Amino acid sequence: MMQTASRVHAKNLIEWAKHHPEALVLSADLTSSTEIDLFRNAFPDRFLSMGIAEQNMLSFAGGLAREGFIPLVHTFAVFIYRRAFDQIAMSVAYPNLPVKMFGFLPGITTPGGATHQAIEDIAVMRALPNMSVLETGDATDVKTVLDVAASIPGPVYIRMLRGEIPKIFSDDNPLVFGKARIISQGTDIALLSSGICTEEALRVTEALRLRGVSISHLHITTLKPFNDPLVREAIEKARYGVITMENHTIIGGLGSAVAGMIAELGMGKKLTRIAIPDTFAHGASLPYLKKEYGLDAVTLVHKIETLLHTSFNITEEELAEIRLSEISNTVNAEAL
């Protein structure tokens, strides 16, 4: 059964910061909620509490970056790109400064409703020149994203997970900038999932593997730039089509990036996008919201059945009973 890890970022940040004295952590009055309370206690002179003033915080971060620091901005995702977009654009992205923005509660991972659910953040941040966009999907992603973000010269926006997080990928299979992880290889369908949707997708690919469906499943962590040869190869091999699955509005996220790639390269593949519809979500539990907005395994099964013009008679109970294990970097289709 798949393991979980608790407060991964909180613990990892302290160890990482020991080797990066130029890193400063900025909080917008959400210190414990973004797992930087342990950092505050360990490095009080490197912790800056900016209050509920995100616009000032992003401008301030830009100033710190100009002086040689690496500012690590922490708050809920919606309070980064919605409240401080102009400051990000002019004080961070335009001068191409190494400000790293950690946005928590992406998509429907919070019951807070429309005021707290970052459902269009990828679309907004991908549109900014010089901005790189990453998304974490498991504990290994969260643990390794600090090194990746710090290695990128300019600004980085990161969709972060917190609390109890599943550990999908083993320690020898870390997040790599610009490169998807190949979970399985196949020729019938290319399935590209990101964030919390990868765990849901894994249950489906396992059930379909037992029914003889050949699926190339890739976990996407880099949403900008979006030019990974592994993604192109998976799309080219897909006989029946491509499916994207993401915790974001259907406009401007992973599905849109894949659509652009397919069109620009003239690959002529049918694309099915699973995402939050063009609507604001409401507040509820994560399992309920996944089902309500079609980000669950059952929806993925139905989309694949439509694509293949068949029925697999896979029940919700069967999907729930599938036990998943960690994926190493040497996995192949037979190892799932």
C-alpha positions as CSV (number, residue, x, y, z in Angstrom):
1,M,0.0,0.0,0.0
2,M,1.2,3.5,-0.8
3,Q,3.0,5.3,2.0
4,T,2.3,8.8,3.1
5,A,4.5,11.5,4.7
6,S,3.6,14.3,7.0
7,R,4.7,18.0,6.8
8,V,7.4,17.2,4.3
9,H,8.2,20.8,3.3
10,A,8.4,21.9,7.0
11,K,11.1,19.3,7.7
12,N,13.0,19.5,4.4
13,L,13.2,23.3,4.4
14,I,15.3,23.4,7.5
15,E,17.8,20.9,6.2
16,W,17.9,22.6,2.8
17,A,18.4,26.0,4.4
18,K,21.5,24.9,6.3
19,H,23.3,24.8,2.9
20,H,21.7,27.9,1.4
21,P,22.4,30.9,3.7
22,E,21.3,33.3,1.0
23,A,17.7,31.9,1.3
24,L,15.2,34.0,3.2
25,V,11.6,32.9,3.9
26,L,8.7,35.4,3.6
27,S,5.3,34.7,5.2
28,A,2.0,36.5,4.7
29,D,0.6,35.7,8.1
30,L,0.1,32.1,7.2
31,T,3.2,30.7,8.8
32,S,2.0,27.4,10.2
33,S,-0.5,27.0,7.4
34,T,2.3,26.9,4.9
35,E,4.6,24.8,7.0
36,I,7.3,27.4,7.7
37,D,6.9,27.6,11.4
38,L,9.8,25.2,12.0
39,F,12.0,27.4,9.8
40,R,10.9,30.4,11.8
41,N,12.0,28.7,15.0
42,A,15.3,27.4,13.5
43,F,16.3,30.6,11.6
44,P,14.5,33.6,13.1
45,D,16.9,36.0,11.6
46,R,16.1,34.7,8.1
47,F,12.4,34.7,8.6
48,L,10.3,37.7,7.5
49,S,6.7,38.1,8.6
50,M,5.2,40.5,6.1
51,G,1.7,40.5,7.4
52,I,-1.5,40.3,5.3
53,A,0.1,42.5,2.6
54,E,0.9,40.3,-0.4
55,Q,1.5,43.1,-2.8
56,N,4.1,44.6,-0.6
57,M,5.6,41.1,0.1
58,L,6.2,40.5,-3.6
59,S,7.7,43.9,-4.2
60,F,9.9,43.4,-1.2
61,A,11.0,40.0,-2.4
62,G,12.0,41.6,-5.7
63,G,14.2,44.0,-3.8
64,L,15.8,41.2,-1.7
65,A,16.6,39.3,-4.9
66,R,18.3,42.3,-6.3
67,E,20.6,42.3,-3.3
68,G,21.7,38.7,-3.8
69,F,19.2,36.9,-1.6
70,I,16.9,34.0,-2.7
71,P,13.4,35.0,-1.4
72,L,11.1,32.0,-0.7
73,V,7.6,33.5,-0.7
74,H,5.0,31.4,1.2
75,T,1.3,31.9,1.2
76,F,-1.9,30.4,-0.2
77,A,-1.7,30.3,-4.0
78,V,-4.7,32.6,-4.6
79,F,-3.0,35.3,-2.5
80,I,0.1,35.2,-4.7
81,Y,-1.3,35.5,-8.3
82,R,-4.6,37.2,-7.7
83,R,-3.7,39.9,-5.2
84,A,-0.1,40.7,-6.3
85,F,-0.1,40.0,-10.0
86,D,1.1,43.5,-11.0
87,Q,3.9,43.3,-8.4
88,I,4.9,39.9,-9.7
89,A,4.9,41.1,-13.3
90,M,6.8,44.4,-12.7
91,S,9.0,43.7,-9.7
92,V,9.8,40.0,-10.2
93,A,9.2,38.7,-13.7
94,Y,10.1,41.7,-15.8
95,P,13.6,42.0,-14.2
96,N,13.8,38.2,-14.2
97,L,14.7,37.9,-10.5
98,P,15.1,34.6,-8.6
99,V,12.1,34.9,-6.4
100,K,10.6,31.5,-5.6
101,M,6.8,31.6,-4.9
102,F,5.3,28.6,-3.0
103,G,1.5,28.6,-3.5
104,F,-0.4,26.3,-1.2
105,L,-3.9,24.9,-1.6
106,P,-3.9,24.6,-5.4
107,G,-7.2,23.9,-7.1
108,I,-9.7,22.0,-5.1
109,T,-7.3,20.8,-2.3
110,T,-9.1,23.2,0.1
111,P,-12.7,23.3,1.2
112,G,-12.5,27.1,1.3
113,G,-14.5,27.7,-1.8
114,A,-13.9,30.2,-4.6
115,T,-12.0,32.7,-2.4
116,H,-9.3,30.2,-1.5
117,Q,-9.2,27.8,-4.5
118,A,-6.5,28.5,-7.0
119,I,-8.1,27.1,-10.1
120,E,-6.7,29.4,-12.7
121,D,-3.2,30.1,-11.4
122,I,-1.3,28.0,-14.0
123,A,-3.0,29.9,-16.8
124,V,-2.2,33.2,-15.2
125,M,1.4,32.5,-14.3
126,R,2.2,30.7,-17.5
127,A,1.3,33.9,-19.4
128,L,4.1,35.8,-17.7
129,P,7.4,36.1,-19.6
130,N,10.4,34.7,-17.7
131,M,8.2,32.7,-15.3
132,S,8.7,29.0,-14.7
133,V,5.8,27.0,-13.3
134,L,6.1,23.7,-11.4
135,E,3.5,21.5,-9.6
136,T,4.1,19.0,-6.9
137,G,2.1,15.8,-6.8
138,D,3.6,13.7,-4.0
139,A,6.0,13.8,-1.1
140,T,9.0,13.2,-3.3
141,D,8.1,16.2,-5.4
142,V,7.7,18.4,-2.4
143,K,11.0,17.2,-1.0
144,T,13.0,17.8,-4.2
145,V,11.3,20.9,-5.5
146,L,13.5,23.2,-3.4
147,D,16.7,22.2,-5.2
148,V,14.9,22.4,-8.6
149,A,13.5,25.8,-8.0
150,A,16.8,27.2,-6.7
151,S,18.6,25.9,-9.8
152,I,16.3,27.9,-12.1
153,P,17.9,31.4,-12.7
154,G,14.7,33.4,-12.8
155,P,11.3,33.5,-10.9
156,V,9.5,30.3,-10.2
157,Y,5.9,29.6,-9.2
158,I,5.3,26.3,-7.4
159,R,2.0,24.6,-6.7
160,M,2.6,23.1,-3.3
161,L,1.0,20.3,-1.2
162,R,1.0,20.3,2.6
163,G,0.0,18.0,5.5
164,E,-0.3,14.3,4.9
165,I,1.0,13.6,1.4
166,P,1.1,10.3,-0.5
167,K,4.6,9.1,-1.5
168,I,4.1,8.0,-5.1
169,F,7.7,8.2,-6.3
170,S,10.7,6.7,-4.5
171,D,13.7,8.7,-3.4
172,D,15.7,7.7,-6.5
173,N,13.0,9.2,-8.7
174,P,13.1,12.9,-7.9
175,L,11.4,15.8,-9.6
176,V,13.5,17.0,-12.6
177,F,13.0,20.4,-14.2
178,G,11.5,20.1,-17.7
179,K,11.2,16.3,-17.6
180,A,8.2,14.2,-17.0
181,R,8.4,10.9,-15.1
182,I,7.4,7.9,-17.2
183,I,5.1,5.7,-15.0
184,S,4.2,3.2,-17.7
185,Q,4.7,2.9,-21.4
186,G,2.1,1.9,-24.0
187,T,0.8,2.6,-27.4
188,D,-3.0,2.8,-27.1
189,I,-3.4,6.0,-25.1
190,A,-1.0,8.7,-23.8
191,L,-2.2,9.8,-20.3
192,L,-0.6,12.9,-18.9
193,S,-1.5,13.7,-15.3
194,S,-0.3,16.3,-12.8
195,G,-0.6,17.2,-9.2
196,I,-3.1,15.2,-7.1
197,C,-4.6,13.7,-10.2
198,T,-1.7,11.3,-10.7
199,E,-2.7,9.1,-7.8
200,E,-6.3,8.9,-9.2
201,A,-4.9,8.0,-12.7
202,L,-2.7,5.3,-11.3
203,R,-5.7,3.3,-10.0
204,V,-7.2,3.4,-13.5
205,T,-4.0,2.4,-15.4
206,E,-3.6,-0.6,-13.1
207,A,-7.2,-1.7,-13.7
208,L,-6.9,-1.3,-17.4
209,R,-3.5,-3.0,-17.6
210,L,-5.2,-6.1,-16.3
211,R,-7.7,-5.7,-19.2
212,G,-5.1,-5.5,-21.8
213,V,-5.1,-1.7,-22.5
214,S,-1.7,-0.3,-23.3
215,I,-1.3,3.1,-21.7
216,S,1.7,5.5,-21.7
217,H,1.3,7.3,-18.4
218,L,3.4,10.4,-17.6
219,H,3.5,12.5,-14.4
220,I,4.0,16.2,-15.4
221,T,5.7,18.6,-12.9
222,T,7.0,21.3,-15.3
223,L,4.1,23.3,-16.8
224,K,6.3,26.0,-18.1
225,P,8.5,25.7,-20.1
226,F,6.5,22.9,-21.8
227,N,8.8,21.3,-24.4
228,D,9.6,17.9,-22.9
229,P,10.7,15.3,-25.6
230,L,9.3,12.5,-23.5
231,V,5.8,14.1,-23.7
232,R,6.1,14.5,-27.5
233,E,7.2,10.8,-27.9
234,A,4.3,9.6,-25.8
235,I,1.8,11.6,-27.8
236,E,3.2,10.4,-31.1
237,K,2.9,6.8,-30.1
238,A,-0.7,7.0,-28.9
239,R,-2.9,5.1,-31.3
240,Y,-6.3,6.3,-30.1
241,G,-5.5,9.6,-28.5
242,V,-4.3,11.7,-25.6
243,I,-5.9,12.4,-22.2
244,T,-4.8,15.1,-19.8
245,M,-5.9,15.2,-16.2
246,E,-5.3,18.2,-13.9
247,N,-6.5,20.0,-10.8
248,H,-7.0,23.3,-12.6
249,T,-9.6,24.9,-14.8
250,I,-9.9,23.4,-18.3
251,I,-8.6,26.8,-19.7
252,G,-4.9,27.5,-19.8
253,G,-3.4,24.6,-17.8
254,L,-1.9,21.3,-18.7
255,G,-4.6,20.5,-21.3
256,S,-4.0,23.8,-23.1
257,A,-0.3,23.2,-23.1
258,V,-0.7,19.8,-24.6
259,A,-3.2,21.1,-27.2
260,G,-0.7,23.7,-28.3
261,M,2.1,21.1,-28.6
262,I,-0.2,18.8,-30.6
263,A,-1.3,21.6,-33.0
264,E,2.2,23.1,-33.4
265,L,3.9,19.8,-34.2
266,G,1.0,18.7,-36.5
267,M,0.6,15.4,-34.7
268,G,-3.1,15.2,-35.4
269,K,-4.1,13.3,-32.2
270,K,-7.5,13.4,-30.5
271,L,-7.2,15.2,-27.2
272,T,-9.5,14.6,-24.2
273,R,-9.1,17.1,-21.3
274,I,-10.1,16.2,-17.7
275,A,-10.1,19.3,-15.6
276,I,-12.3,21.6,-13.6
277,P,-15.0,22.9,-15.9
278,D,-15.1,26.7,-16.7
279,T,-16.7,27.5,-13.4
280,F,-15.8,28.5,-9.9
281,A,-15.8,25.5,-7.5
282,H,-17.6,25.5,-4.2
283,G,-16.4,24.5,-0.7
284,A,-16.6,20.8,0.3
285,S,-14.3,17.9,1.1
286,L,-11.6,16.9,-1.4
287,P,-13.2,13.5,-2.2
288,Y,-16.6,15.2,-2.9
289,L,-15.0,17.9,-5.0
290,K,-13.1,15.4,-7.1
291,K,-16.3,13.5,-7.9
292,E,-18.3,16.7,-8.4
293,Y,-15.9,18.2,-10.9
294,G,-14.8,15.0,-12.6
295,L,-11.3,14.7,-11.3
296,D,-11.6,11.2,-10.0
297,A,-10.7,7.7,-11.3
298,V,-14.3,6.9,-12.3
299,T,-14.4,9.9,-14.7
300,L,-11.1,8.9,-16.2
301,V,-12.4,5.3,-16.8
302,H,-15.5,6.8,-18.6
303,K,-13.3,9.0,-20.8
304,I,-11.1,6.1,-21.8
305,E,-14.1,4.0,-22.6
306,T,-15.4,6.8,-24.8
307,L,-12.0,7.1,-26.6
308,L,-11.8,3.3,-27.2
309,H,-15.5,2.8,-27.9
310,T,-15.9,0.0,-25.4
311,S,-16.9,-0.7,-21.8
312,F,-14.7,-2.3,-19.2
313,N,-17.3,-2.7,-16.4
314,I,-14.9,-1.2,-13.8
315,T,-16.6,-0.4,-10.6
316,E,-15.8,2.4,-8.1
317,E,-15.3,-0.3,-5.5
318,E,-12.7,-2.0,-7.7
319,L,-10.8,1.2,-8.2
320,A,-10.9,1.9,-4.4
321,E,-9.4,-1.5,-3.6
322,I,-6.4,-1.1,-5.9
323,R,-3.3,-0.8,-3.7
324,L,-0.5,1.3,-5.1
325,S,3.2,1.1,-4.3
326,E,6.1,3.5,-4.8
327,I,7.5,4.0,-8.3
328,S,11.2,3.9,-9.0
329,N,13.0,5.5,-11.8
330,T,13.5,2.2,-13.6
331,V,9.8,1.3,-13.8
332,N,8.4,-0.1,-17.0
333,A,4.9,-1.1,-18.1
334,E,5.2,-4.6,-16.7
335,A,6.3,-3.4,-13.3
336,L,3.1,-1.7,-12.4
